[in-house]
Amino acid sequence: MPRGNGTGPIGGGLGGKGGAGGGRMGGNRPGAGAGGYCVCPSCGTRIPHKRGIPCYQETCPKCGTKMVRK
């Protein structure tokens, strides 16, 4: 409580993020959790995310483009 008045830091929630959500670290950042999909930004193909392998290291089975996390 920075001001000593019991209000605490602005933003609230864990880590002051105000509830970012979307996995243990939130969103599509590295380490976003085991679930989810890797999506091709070119053709839209979705494949299940494999634990321990970042989506940007996966290639699309249809067109060969690097995948992104969704």
C-alpha positions in Angstrom: 0.0 0.0 0.0 2.0 2.9 -1.3 0.1 5.7 0.3 -0.7 4.0 3.6 -4.4 4.6 3.2 -5.4 1.1 2.4 -6.1 1.7 -1.3 -3.2 -0.4 -2.7 -1.7 -0.1 -6.2 -3.7 1.1 -9.1 -4.9 -1.7 -11.5 -5.6 -4.4 -8.9 -5.6 -8.1 -9.7 -2.5 -10.3 -9.7 0.6 -8.4 -10.6 -1.4 -5.2 -11.1 -2.5 -6.3 -14.6 -6.2 -6.0 -13.9 -7.1 -9.5 -15.1 -5.3 -10.0 -18.4 -6.7 -13.5 -18.9 -6.0 -16.0 -21.6 -3.8 -18.6 -20.0 -1.3 -18.4 -17.1 0.5 -15.4 -18.6 -2.2 -14.0 -20.8 -2.8 -13.7 -24.5 -0.5 -15.0 -27.2 2.8 -14.2 -25.5 5.5 -16.9 -25.2 4.6 -19.3 -22.3 0.9 -18.6 -22.7 0.1 -22.2 -21.6 -0.3 -25.7 -23.0 -3.7 -25.3 -24.6 -4.7 -23.4 -27.7 -3.9 -23.5 -31.4 -1.3 -22.5 -33.8 -2.9 -20.6 -36.7 -1.5 -19.9 -40.2 -1.7 -16.1 -40.9 -1.9 -16.8 -44.7 -4.5 -19.5 -45.1 -6.1 -19.8 -41.7 -5.3 -23.4 -41.0 -5.4 -24.3 -37.3 -3.4 -27.1 -35.6 -3.3 -27.9 -31.9 -0.5 -26.3 -30.0 2.3 -28.8 -29.0 3.7 -28.3 -25.5 7.3 -27.1 -25.6 7.3 -26.1 -29.3 6.6 -22.4 -30.0 4.0 -21.9 -32.8 6.5 -19.7 -34.7 8.7 -22.8 -35.1 5.8 -24.7 -36.7 5.1 -24.5 -40.4 1.6 -24.7 -42.0 0.9 -28.2 -43.4 -0.9 -26.6 -46.4 1.2 -23.6 -47.5 4.4 -23.8 -45.5 4.1 -20.4 -43.8 5.2 -20.0 -40.1 2.3 -20.3 -37.7 1.3 -17.9 -35.0 -0.3 -18.5 -31.5 -4.1 -17.9 -31.0 
